[in-house]
């Protein structure tokens, strides 16, 4: 098993390296045949030798690797082919824009972009072919992993549906309830499985099975409980002759809060300037459609439960909540206007929140702010829901990047706590970049199923 995993890793790394070389080769062709001759002719003293050309191509390769790694463009076999393509699309777009500006600086003026546009189209074609070949090769060499799912009292329908969506990678062939007994389960594990899924079982049983699988080099997929997520962000101390884990009483240090606020102010000001034409056109369209108000203001909660008025472009009818009852948007919600459907799909409705960021009520990255009424409903089922208010609410967040609009509140809570407990400035920057990718993924803006509004998916059993 270890040898197979090593071969798989080497194969993925090799395929990734080859893909990066192909894209760099396209840029090298454009550089040597069009841009270098143009700028060396325009600037008489500009002349590169061998090392200079290698440096230019090396910078391009490193930038590609950075963005591909950030967006997941190299995760062959892990992400779906279309997800990898979108990841590579965004990566190539950013790298080519950066490189275009780099060459323009060498030229002391903007250069003609058509060659970069042509290179981008060729690279996208190469990406599509490369992804298809890699995916086919990966599936042929590494068939879906046979898995045993061990569960407790909580329903397994949701987790089975999620694993079933990736039949190309996972194959749950059997499910066993923890009430079958540890001995029977350990005997079953030893037989014929490539991995084990531990789904919401009591902590004592989970720990026994985890050590059993670890001792036999068996891969384990484990759904963490909230205390597990909190421990992720702990510091390891060596005060004595035994490891000690320290979980701090505050979420972000003073330095982190200052840096985060500076980034928020600078980025919000830049985006307000860049998107002001879009906001103006959106405001005119909303006003012309039904003569109602352009902005929709609503009370939300941020750090420490502090209430503030969040601003969004109105996407629903004026009388959407005339009964005064707060409710989440659902799939095919007839309260959403035609203009609202569009601005929600491309997230234009969120742009006024840039002013909430400038005022200090929100941050660019953080848990999404909820309404006090909905928080009260969640806290009745999940008292731990208040933990997510240890930091400012965000325009985008960990749960928006790695979850969906209709991800259960309990799972969103765990994602938000993962962000809080593992916070770093780099994590904020990475989530900002990843947010651009999810803007075009429809599932990230889906409404919730009606049953999800009332069923919180969390119980005391989940924390035993």
Secondary structure, 3 states (H helix, E strand, C coil): CHHHHHHHHHHHHHHHHHHHHHHHHHHHHHHHHHHHHHHHHHCCCCCCCHHHHHHHHHHHHHHHHHHHHHHCCCCCCCCCHHHHHHHHHHHHHHHHHHHHHHHHHHHCCCCCCHHHHHHHHHHHHHHHHHHHHHHHHHHHHCCCEEEEEEECCCCCHHHHHHHHCCCCCEEEEEEEEHHHCHHHHHHHHHHHCCEEEEECCCHHHHHHHHHHHHHCCCEEEECCCHHHHHHHCCEEECCCCCCEEECCCCCCCHHHHHHHHHHHHHHHHHHHHHHHHHHHHHHHHHHHHHCCCCEEEEEEECHHHCEEEEEEECCECCCCCCCCCCCCCECCCCCECHHHHHHHHCCHHHCCHHHHHHHCCEEEECCCCCCHHHHHHHHHHCHHHHHHHHCCEEEECHHHHHCCCCCCHHHHHHHHHHHHHCCCHHHHHHHHHHHHHHCCCHHHHCCECHHHHHCCCCCHHHHC
